[in-house]
Amino acid sequence: MRTLPGFSVIALFTMIVLYAPIMILVIYSFNEGTSLAIWEGFSLRWYRQAAANEAVQDAAIRSLYLAFIASSIGTVAATMAALATTRTRRFPGKTMIYALINQPLMVPEIVTAVALLIVFATIKVWTGHTSMIYLIVAHTAFCIPFAYLPIRARLETMDMSLETAARDLYASPWLTFRKVTLPLMWPGIVAGLMLAFVISLDTVVITEFVKSAGQETLPTYMLGQLRRVVTPEVNAISTVILAAGAILVALFFRLTQRKG
């Protein structure tokens, strides 16, 4: 089958439904007035106001810090898991390990958030400790499967003969990994890191359930603002997050398309 009648119309309608609201949000982030529905002229007023807002600054710095730490730890864990599931002989329970690693992708985020809330609330009562460590652990656990998928895909498409040749030339397992495997899988690692970073940066449900007082991230700050009063400042913040996410996702796809 070379053509499918009506496919283009359905695809166009789907694209409009998905992206028209986002484009409207971006356009009205440049609105001069305070209305979200009436255009009053072009202005960067809300971008300047958001940049000067100390609460936004604190939330943005906290979000970036949390996303960097969680994505870094998650990518290291995902890399080790990908190596263990692609560079070893088949062993009993390997399929179960695949399922466990990918479980957060299949379980609704609200279920994961409630489970983490119960566990961390108990720990907080026992220890009295309420630092950012809980958010880091929660985001790391949620990021691991997102980093694991591109890294595993990269390993599965690599030419095993290069690693075999290195071992035939008496290279140790560590030297083979450092000189052959790691340079070849590096694009997958970077792609997994960027994808995990975007996921952590955008996560709001898990953050809302796990965070303690004074630990607002940018998404939870915006959610709080929507509960009070909505101004184009929220549109401006959303546009910046959208642009950052689009750039990282574009780089992710660019890296995953690189040939070995």
N, C-alpha and C positions, 0 to 999 in steps of 0.2 A: 504493500500500500504506500503510494507516494504522497497522496494528499488526503486530508480529512476534512470534509465539508463542515463549515461552521467553527472550526478550531480557532481561526484568527479572530473571529468576533468574540468568542468566549474568552480567549487570552487577553484581548484588548479590554473587555469589560472587567476582568479580574484585576488587571493592572491599574485601571482607573479607580476601582473600589479600594485597592490597597494603598495607592500612592497619592490620590487626590487629597485626602485629609492631611497627609504629611506636607504636601506642597502648600496647602492653605496655611498650615501652622508656620511654615518658613516665611511665607509672604507677610503674614500679620505680625511676625516678630520684628519687622521693620516699620510698624505702624507708629505714627507720631502720637496718637491719642491713647487713652486707656481702654477703649472699647475693643472687644475681641471680635466684633461683627461689623463695625463701621470703619472704613478706611479713611484716615484723616491726614494722609501725607506720609512721605518717606522720611525715616529718621533712624539714627542709631542710638536713640535715647535709651532704650531698654537694655541694649548691650552694655552701654556705659554704666547704667544703674546696677546691672547684675555684677559687673566687674568691680564696682565700688562697694558692693554689699558684703560686709564682713562675714555674715552667716553663709553666704554662697561661697566665699573664698575658703572658709574652714571646711565646709562640706566637700568642696572640690578637691582640696588637698588630701582630705581623709579618704575620699573615693580613689584617688590616684595611688595613694600609699597602699591602701587595702588591695586594690587590683594588682599592683606590681608584686607585692609579697605573695598573695594567693596564687597568681598565675605562675610565678617563678617556682614556688614549691610544687604546685600541681603539675607543671611541665616536667620537673625532675622526676616526680613519682610516675607520671605517665610514660616517660622515656624508659625507666627501668621496667615498668610493666610491659611495654611494647617489646622490649628486648627479650624479656622472659617468656613471652607468648609467641614470638616469631623466630627466635634464634636457639631454641631448645627442641629436643625430641618430644614427640607427643607423649603426654603423661595423663594418667587418670585425673579427671576433674578439670581439664583444660577448658572444656566448653563451659563449665560452671564459672570459671574465672572470667571468661569473656562476658558472661551474663552479669556477674557481680560488678565488673568495672563499668559496664554500660547501663546499670540499673538506674542511676539518677536521670538518664535521658528518658526513661520510660515511665518512671514514677512522677505523678504531678508534683510540681514544685511546692505546692501548699502542704502536701503530705510530708515532704522532706523538712519543710520549715517547722511544722508542728512537732515532728520527731526530735529535731535539734533543740527546739524550745524546751521540751520536757527534760531532755538529758542535761542541757546546759543550766536550766533553772535549778535542777537538783545539785549540780556541782557548785553553782553560785551560793546556794544555801549552806552547803558544807564548808566551803572555803572562804566565803565572803569576798571573793575576787571577781571584779567586774570590768576587767580591762578589754582591750581590742582583740585579745587572743582568741576569744570565742568567734568573733566575726572572721578572723583569719582562718581558723580551722573550718568553719562552715563554708566559706567561699572556696577554700582549697579543695574540700571534698566534692563540691559541686563542679569545680573546674576540671578535675582530673579526666573524666570521660571525654570532654570536649578537646582537650589536648591530646588524649590518647588516640583518637580516630585518625587525624592526619599523620601522626608519627608512625602508627602501625601501618597505614596505607603506604607510606614512604618505604618502610622496611620491606614490605611484601613485594614491592616493585623493583627493589634493588637487585643487582646481579650478584648472586651468591658466589660465582666463580672467582671474583676478586678477593673475597675473604678466604676462600679455599686456597687460592694461590699464596696468600700471605702466610697461612698456616703451613703450607707445603714448604715454604722458605724459612721455616723454623721461627716464625714470629710468635711471641707469646699471645695468649688471649687478650691481655691488656693492650699490647702493642698493635695487634690487629684492629681492636676497637678504636684506638686513638688515631691510627694512621689511615685506616680504610673505612671502617663502618661509620664513625662519627662524622667525617667530612661529607660522606655521601648522604647521610640522613639529616644533616644540618638544616636544609630547607624545610623539612618536615617538622623539626623541633621549633624553628622560628615561627612557622605557620601555626603550630599548636599553641605556642606562647601567646601570639597575637589574638587567636580566637579565644583562649582562656581569659586574656586580659579584657576583651570586649564583654564577655559573658559576666565576669566579675563586676565590671564597671556598671553594667545595666541591671544587675540583680536587685530587685526591690523586695520581693516577698520574703525570701530568707533573711535579708538584712532587717526588715521590719520586725520579724519575730525574734531574732537573736540579739539585736543591739540593746545596749543599756542607755541610760540617760546621758546626753551629751555626745552621742556617737552617731550623729546624723551623717549619712552620705548624701551625695547630690540627688539620687533618685528619691530617697525618703524625704529629703527636704522639699523637693517639688511636690511630692504627695501631700505633705503637710500644708503647703501653700494652697493647693487645690481645695483643701477642706475649709480654708478660711476665705481667701479672696483671690480671684484669678485675674492677673494682669498680664500684659504682653511680656513681662520679664520672664515668666515661665516659658513662653514661646522662644525667647532668646536663648535661654539655657538649654532648652530641648534642641534647638537648631545646632548649637555648638556640640552637644553630645552626638547628634545625628551625623554631623560632619566628621567628627573624630572616629565614630564607629564605621562610617562608610570608607574612610581612608584605610583603616586597619583591615577591614574585610576585603577591600580591593587588593591590598598587599598580600593578604592570606591566599586569595585565589591565584595571584600572580606567582607566589612561591610554590603552591601545590601543582602548578602546571609546568614547572621547570623539569626538564629532562635530566636523567641521571648522567 
